[in-house]
Every structure is written in structure tokens, then in C-alpha cells.
């Protein structure tokens, strides 16, 4: 069983190398081409919160409300693709997140923490666990174990698994624009992407004191649009907001923003682990494998408290408003300070 799974992954991996060679001949586009292209429009950001999967969310409604749709990296799953809705943009601010889906990442963090996951996962997922064990050296490499369990191993550049976001990205179609960090894309996927609508940006390595004006206005004086580095913890979400402002949006709605550690859509913890008791047991043994400064929240399944603090610190911009669209779900944050939260029905009737 695991051998067959591995063969599929390797064939996809080889195809990825071919895709990259083709793309390099075409060249890339800069995010600067997207400046103010959506002046005065409304954006819908789709995160992978399992609340959407649980309620069988109808993504077509976002089209009906004439939103420009952005899909977060881990939200690209077979379930989302089955909806038939094409996002306008796919976000790869941190391309390494595309090497595996949430189930793969749960298993990987088990490796980092040196725990046995087979007793905790649903039986249907055990062939994937076995493949990742058997072919560990194909996917992962030793890194900096002296820096802590979160750096014990890392994904090998160019490696990805079947049904990972990188494996699925070609199914989005050529018309979908991909926004990616150029440096990180080249580091984690040296072969690149075969895509005509790849829009690249850079991230400054020089951290500066927070300044609202500079934060919302990236530096476009050079070849690549460059986001300024500010003292936020949750950089994946925080660096999205200046991009949205740069593109000219006036109003942004967040969907699937559960603010939990449960993973994305059909690969989230309630559907990957035998029970949520098993996930809690797993989480208690692996939370230090997330990062060196991880602080557990209460309840345990929510994002760490400093990520909520980042949102509270985010200043209100006079030309850009944020609204979280969220219906009650047992394993999510009912509200997020700093964002107004409305129900999906309220959103539809606006």
C-alpha cells in the first residue's frame, strides 16, 4: 500500500520539476502590476477553518455577492476544489505551507516531537502515515535539532505529498492569479511553478518599529513590491493586509477564520483523529513542535494568545475595513477582538 502511494507522489514530484523549467522560460510578474486594480472593490478571504466544512459552506454565495475571492494556502484541498468555485487569487506568502496538507503536517509534527501517531489517527489515514515513515528521507531532512524540537527536521526543498496544496495547485486553472513570496518560493520549490499568473513580492529582512502609514504602504520603489517587516508574530496573516490595501480594496470579509489549531477543512483534527480526546492527547505532546515561543491558549485548541493580540494591535485604516463572517462552531473562537464578527446570514442580507 505504501509503495503505491509513494510512486504516485514521486510521479507528481517529477512533473513539478518539469513545470518549473517551463515557467522559468516565461518569466514572472511583480505584485506591482496589481496596484489599485481592485480600487473600491470588496474581497472575500477564504481560510481553511473546519467550521466551513462542518456546515457544508456554499462558496458560490461569495460569487453571488460579487466578492473578489482569495484562497489561503492550506485551504486548497480536494473538498474546496469539488465546490467548483475558482478563486481569483491563491495566496502563497509562505510557500512551505504548500508542501503538505493539515493531515501531513499533523504527522510531521509527530515526527518532530518523537511520538507515535498511529494510535491517535483514524484508521483510514494510516497508509499516509506509513508512507511518510517509510519514505521519510525522501520528504524530510535533519535541520537544527539543537534549536529545539520545532527545528529537528524540515521539509526537503521541492518535496511535496499527494493532495498537498502544491500537488493540487495546477487544478486551480491558469486564470487564477497566484501571489507568492519570491525568495521563499525559490527556496522551498527550486523548480518553481508552471503558471502564467504568478505575482511575486519580497519581504524586508530589516525589522522596524511599527508605523501604520509605512505598514499599509509597502515599498514599490524597486523591482519587486517589498513588504515592511513589523514586530508581529502571526506574519502569515499580518502581511496580507498591506497587500489588500495596495490592490485598492475598500472592504474585506474573512470566511473560515476559526482562529484554531485544528487545521484545514477535511484534514482538520475532528476528521483526522479518532476523537477530539485523541487530538488533545496528541496536542499536549506536540505543541512545543510548533515554534520555540509557543504559548498554549485556553481553551487549548485556539491559536496562541499573541496571535489574538496582533489583531487587536492592528490599527483601523480609514480606507479599508475588515469583517469576520462566522457561524457558531464548537471548536472555534466565537469572536475576535479587533474584527467585527457577523453571521453568514447577516452577510447575505447586507
N, C-alpha and C positions, 0 to 999 in steps of 0.2 A: 504493500500500500504506500509506504513512504517513498519507495523508489520511483513509483509512477508520479507521485506528487512532485518530487524533485525534478524529474525530467520535464514536467510542464514548466516549472519555474525557470530552469536553465534555458529552455527554448525562448521564453519571453525575454530573459536577460540578454540573450544573443540578439534578438530582434531590437532591443533597446539600443545596443551598440550601433546597429545599422541606422536606426532612426537618428541618432545623434550625429553621425557622419553626414547624413543628408542635410540636417539642419544647419550645420556649421557652414555649408556652402551657400546657404540662403542669407545668412546674417540675421541679427536680432534687431528689435525695435526698442527704443527707450520709452520709459514712462512719460517722458516729456511730450510725447505725441498725444497723450491723453489729457493734457492740461485743459481744464474747463470744457471738456467735450460733453459733460452732462450738467451744464450750467442750469441751476434751478430745478433739477430733477430729484426724484426720490429713489433711494437704494434700499434693497432688502438683503441683509446678510444672513445666510443660512449656515448656522453652526450645526454640529453633529449631536446635539443633546438628545438622549433617548426619549425625552418627552414627546418629540415629534413622531418617532417610530411607534411609541405606545398608542398614540391617538390616531395613527394612520393618516398623518397630515397630508392634505391635498395641496401640493406645490403649485398646481395650476392656478390656484387663487391668487398667488403672487403675480402671475402674468396678468390675470384679470384686473388687478389693481394697478397695472402699468408700472410696476417696480422694475428697476434695473437690478438683476439678481447676481449676487456674489456667492460663491460656494467656498466655504472654508476647507482647508486641505484634507482633514480627516473625515469630512462629511461626504467625500466621494466614495461611495460604496455601491455594491450591486443593487441594494434596495432603492437608493436615490436614483440610480440610472433607470430602474424599472418604472419610475414615475413618468418617464417620457419628457420631463421638463429639462430644457437646456439652460444652464445659467449663462449670463452674459460674460461673466468673469469667473475664473478659477484662481484661488489665492495660494501661492507658494512662497510666502515670505520666508518660511523656514523649510526648504525642500526636503531636509532629512526626515520630516514628519510623513513624507510620502513613501518611505521605504517599506513600511508595514502598516496594516490597519490596527484598530484597537486591540483585537484579539492577539495579533502578533506581538504588539507592544506589551500586553499583559504577560505573555510568555517570556519575552525578552527581559522584563524586569524581574521575573522569577529567576532567570539565569544570573542577573546582577546580584540578587540577594541570596543566591545559592539555596533556593527552596525547590521542592518537588511540587509541581503544579498539577500533576496528573490526578491527584486525589480531589482536586478542587474544581476542575473544569468539567463541563458537560461532556459526556462520552463522545458525542458527535465531533468534538474538536480535538480528540486525542491523536488522530492521524497527523494533524498540523503540528501539534506538539512534538510528535515523534520525528517528523521530517526536520524540524528546526534543531532537534537534538542530534540526529544522525548527520545532518549536513551543516553542523554548527560552523565549521571552518570556512564554508562557502559564503556564509552570510555575515559573520562577525569576526572581530579580531581583538586581541588584547590591547588595552589602551593605557590608562594611568591608574592602576589599582591603588597606588599609594595615596591618591587624592580622595579616596572614598569609594563605597560600593557603586555609586551612580556613574563612576568612570572606570569600572572594572573592565568592561568591554564596550565596543561601539560597532555600529553597522559598518561593513566594508563599503568604500566608495563604489557606487554603481550597483550594489546588491539590492534586490527587492524581491518580495514574495508574491505569489499568485493572489489576486484580489486585493493587493495593496493599492493605495491611490495611484502610485506611479504605473502600476500594471494596468489600471483602468483609464488613465488619463486620455489615451488615444480614442476611447469610446465617446468622449465628450463632443468630438467633431471639430473640424477646422475653424468653424465660425466662432467658437468660444475663445475669448481672449484670456491668456494666462499672464498673471502678474507675479514676477519672481525676483528674488534677491540674486543678482548676477554672481556675486562671489560665492555664495553658498550653493547655488545651483551647480557651478563648475566644480566645486569641491566634492559634493556628495553624488553628483551624476556627471562624471567627466565626459561621458558620451553625449550629454545634452538631451534635447527634446526635438522631435520632428514636429514642428508646429509653426505655422505662418503668423500666428497672432501672439507672439511671446513678447511681453513688455517688461523690461528689466529696470531695476533700480539698485542703488547702493545704500549701505548703512554706514554712517560715520563711525570710526573707532574711537573718536575723542569725545568722552562724555563731558557735558556741560551742565551748568545749573539750569533748573527748569525755568523756561521763559515761554509764556503762552504764545506770543507772537512768532517766535522762532520755531516752536514746536509745530504749529499749524502751517508753517510756510517752509517746506523743505528747500534745500539749496539746488536750484536748477541752472546755476551759472556754468556748470561743467557738462561733460558729455552725457553723464548719467544723472538722473534725479537722485539726490542724496538726502536720506532722512537723517535728522539730527539725533544724536544719542542722548537721551534724557534718563534721569535716575528712576526708572520704573522697573518693576520686577517682571510683570507679565508682558514682555516685549512683543509677543506674537499678536496680541490683541491691540496693544497700545500703538504699534506702528501702523496699524490700519487706518486710524482716524485722520492723520495728516494726508494720507493718500486720497481718502474720500473727499477731503476739503480741496485738495489740489485738482481733483477731477470736476469740481464745481457743484457737488450735491448740496441740497439745502436741508434734506431730511433723511434720516437713516433709521430703518427698522431692523431689529435683531430677532431672529427666529431660532429656536433651539439653543438659546443661551441659558442653559441649565445651571451653569457655574458649579458643576460637579466633577468628580474624579472618575466617573463611571465609564468614560469612553464614548464612542460614537455609534449611533443608530443600531443596526442589528448585531454589531460586535460589542455593544456596551455590556457592562458587568451583569445586569439582570438576565442576559441572554447567552452569556459566555460561561458563567459559573453555575454550578449545580443549584445553589440558592444564594441569596444575599448574605446568609450566615457564612457561607464558604468564601464569598468575596471579602467580607470583613476580616476573616482569618488571614486570607492572602494579604490584604492591605496592611494589617498590623505588622506583617513580616517584611513588607517591601517598601513602605513609604519612604524610607531613607534612600531608596534607589532612584527616587525622582530627581532630587538635587540635594546639594550639601546643606542648604539652608531651609529645607522643607519644614514647615510648621503645620501640624495637624489641626484641622478645624473642628468645630462642634456644630452639628454632627460631623462625624468623621468623613463622610462621602463628599462634602463640599470642597471647593477649591480652597487653598490656604488663605488665611485672613489677609495677608498682604496683597493678594490679588483684588480683593474687595476694596482694600484701602486705595489701591491705584486708581480704581474707578471713581472713588469719592474725591480724589485729588485732581481728577481731570477737570479743567475749568470749562464752564459753559461758553460756547462760542456763539457770538450773535448771529452768524450766518449759517450755522449748522446745528440741528437738533437731533438727539438720539432718543429712541423709544424701544423698549424691550416688549415684544409681543409674546406672552407666555400664559398658558393654561396650567392649573394646578397639577402637579406630578409629585408623587411621594418622595422621589429621590432627587429633588432639585431645590434651589433657593426660591422661596416664594416671592422675594423682592430683592432688588439690588440698589443700595443707596447710590445716588448719583444718576441713575436712569429712571425715567418714568416707566412703569410696567402697566400694560393694558392687556385685556384678554383678546383672543383671536376674534371673537365676535365683535368686540368694540372696534378692532382694526377694520373688519369688513364693513361696518356700518358708518365709518368715518365719512 
